Amino acid sequence: LQLTVASSDEARSHLELDHDDEMVLLERLRLAGDDPLAVDRAWLPATIARPLLTVDFTHTALYDELEVIGETRPDRGWERIAPVMPSPADRNRLNLRRNDAAFSLERLGYAGDRPIEWRNTLIRGDRFRFVADWSVAGRADMRLDHVG
């Protein structure tokens, strides 16, 4: 949908950037076949991601392209998932009805101790479930479970 130098106070805060530091925004519509499943917005510091501005992301992955330009892909981070009512524009992109809910998945990715990716993905609530795996050893993981 969009690959550009852009600004976001929220992303800048998470990425620990100064007010005048530039960022690259990669906004994509994720599909399963021809069906829209998610709107994905990834913000990266321009000092890292500026070389990505010429990449055609139609058939490639962000982390793979980071490695191509000699940057490290995120090696740790956190995610937060919450139910939301999408904006009219995102509802239209995802072919959702007015009262259909979605999941907002926020991710902050780090390379070592440096935050390098702030991502917000809006996922159709009728097409995904989340499953949490746990053990007595204290490790817990959450994964997507595609509905159909």
C-alpha positions as CSV (number, residue, x, y, z in Angstrom):
1,L,0.0,0.0,0.0
2,Q,2.8,2.4,0.9
3,L,6.6,2.5,1.2
4,T,7.8,6.0,2.1
5,V,9.6,8.2,4.5
6,A,6.9,9.2,7.0
7,S,6.4,10.5,10.6
8,S,4.6,9.0,13.6
9,D,5.0,10.2,17.1
10,E,4.0,6.8,18.5
11,A,6.5,4.9,16.4
12,R,9.2,7.5,17.1
13,S,8.7,7.1,20.8
14,H,8.9,3.3,20.7
15,L,12.0,3.4,18.5
16,E,13.6,5.9,20.9
17,L,14.2,8.4,18.1
18,D,14.6,12.1,18.3
19,H,11.8,14.3,17.0
20,D,13.6,15.2,13.8
21,D,14.8,11.6,13.0
22,E,13.2,10.2,9.9
23,M,11.5,6.8,9.6
24,V,10.5,4.5,6.8
25,L,6.9,3.2,6.7
26,L,6.1,0.0,5.0
27,E,2.3,-0.5,4.8
28,R,1.0,-3.7,3.3
29,L,-2.2,-5.5,2.7
30,R,-1.6,-9.2,3.6
31,L,-3.7,-11.7,1.6
32,A,-4.6,-15.3,1.6
33,G,-5.2,-16.0,-2.1
34,D,-7.3,-13.0,-3.0
35,D,-8.8,-12.6,0.4
36,P,-7.6,-9.7,2.6
37,L,-6.5,-10.9,6.0
38,A,-4.5,-8.0,7.6
39,V,-3.2,-4.5,7.2
40,D,0.4,-4.4,8.3
41,R,2.3,-1.1,9.1
42,A,6.0,-1.4,10.0
43,W,8.1,1.6,11.0
44,L,11.8,1.5,11.0
45,P,14.5,4.2,11.5
46,A,15.5,5.7,8.1
47,T,19.2,5.3,9.1
48,I,18.5,1.5,8.8
49,A,15.7,1.3,6.3
50,R,16.3,4.0,3.7
51,P,17.9,1.5,1.2
52,L,14.6,-0.5,1.3
53,L,12.7,2.4,-0.4
54,T,13.4,0.9,-3.8
55,V,12.4,-2.7,-2.9
56,D,9.3,-4.3,-4.4
57,F,7.6,-5.9,-1.4
58,T,5.0,-7.7,-3.5
59,H,6.8,-11.1,-3.2
60,T,9.5,-10.6,-0.5
61,A,9.7,-10.3,3.3
62,L,10.9,-7.3,5.3
63,Y,13.3,-9.3,7.4
64,D,14.9,-11.0,4.4
65,E,15.4,-7.6,2.7
66,L,17.0,-6.2,5.9
67,E,19.6,-9.0,5.6
68,V,20.1,-8.2,1.9
69,I,21.1,-4.6,2.7
70,G,23.4,-5.8,5.5
71,E,21.2,-5.0,8.5
72,T,20.3,-7.3,11.3
73,R,16.7,-8.6,11.5
74,P,15.0,-8.2,14.9
75,D,16.2,-10.9,17.3
76,R,13.9,-10.3,20.2
77,G,10.9,-8.1,21.2
78,W,7.4,-8.1,22.5
79,E,3.9,-8.2,21.1
80,R,0.6,-6.9,22.5
81,I,-2.8,-8.0,21.1
82,A,-6.1,-6.3,21.7
83,P,-9.5,-6.3,20.1
84,V,-10.4,-3.1,18.2
85,M,-13.0,-1.7,15.9
86,P,-11.2,-0.8,12.7
87,S,-11.2,2.6,11.1
88,P,-13.6,2.9,8.1
89,A,-10.6,2.9,5.7
90,D,-9.2,-0.3,7.3
91,R,-12.6,-1.9,7.4
92,N,-12.9,-1.3,3.7
93,R,-9.4,-2.7,3.0
94,L,-10.3,-5.9,4.9
95,N,-13.8,-6.2,3.5
96,L,-15.3,-6.0,7.0
97,R,-18.8,-5.0,7.9
98,R,-19.5,-1.9,10.1
99,N,-19.7,-3.9,13.4
100,D,-17.0,-6.5,12.7
101,A,-14.1,-6.4,15.2
102,A,-10.4,-7.0,14.4
103,F,-7.3,-7.7,16.4
104,S,-4.6,-5.1,16.8
105,L,-1.2,-6.7,17.1
106,E,1.6,-4.3,18.2
107,R,5.2,-5.4,18.0
108,L,8.4,-3.8,19.1
109,G,11.4,-5.6,17.6
110,Y,15.0,-5.2,18.8
111,A,18.4,-6.0,17.2
112,G,20.4,-6.5,20.3
113,D,19.5,-3.6,22.6
114,R,18.5,-1.3,19.8
115,P,14.8,-1.0,18.9
116,I,14.6,-1.2,15.1
117,E,10.9,-2.0,14.3
118,W,7.6,-0.7,15.5
119,R,4.8,-2.6,13.9
120,N,1.0,-2.5,14.1
121,T,-0.9,-5.2,12.3
122,L,-4.7,-5.1,12.0
123,I,-6.0,-8.7,11.6
124,R,-9.5,-9.8,10.7
125,G,-11.2,-11.1,13.8
126,D,-13.3,-13.6,11.8
127,R,-10.3,-15.3,10.2
128,F,-7.8,-15.9,13.1
129,R,-7.7,-17.3,16.5
130,F,-4.8,-17.0,18.9
131,V,-3.6,-20.1,20.8
132,A,-1.4,-19.8,23.9
133,D,1.1,-22.7,24.6
134,W,2.4,-23.0,28.1
135,S,4.4,-25.3,30.3
136,V,5.2,-25.7,34.0
137,A,8.8,-24.7,33.1
138,G,7.5,-21.2,32.8
139,R,7.8,-20.7,29.1
140,A,4.7,-19.4,27.3
141,D,4.2,-18.8,23.6
142,M,1.3,-17.4,21.6
143,R,0.6,-18.3,18.0
144,L,-1.9,-17.5,15.3
145,D,-4.4,-20.2,14.3
146,H,-5.8,-19.6,10.9
147,V,-9.6,-20.1,10.9
148,G,-10.3,-20.5,7.2
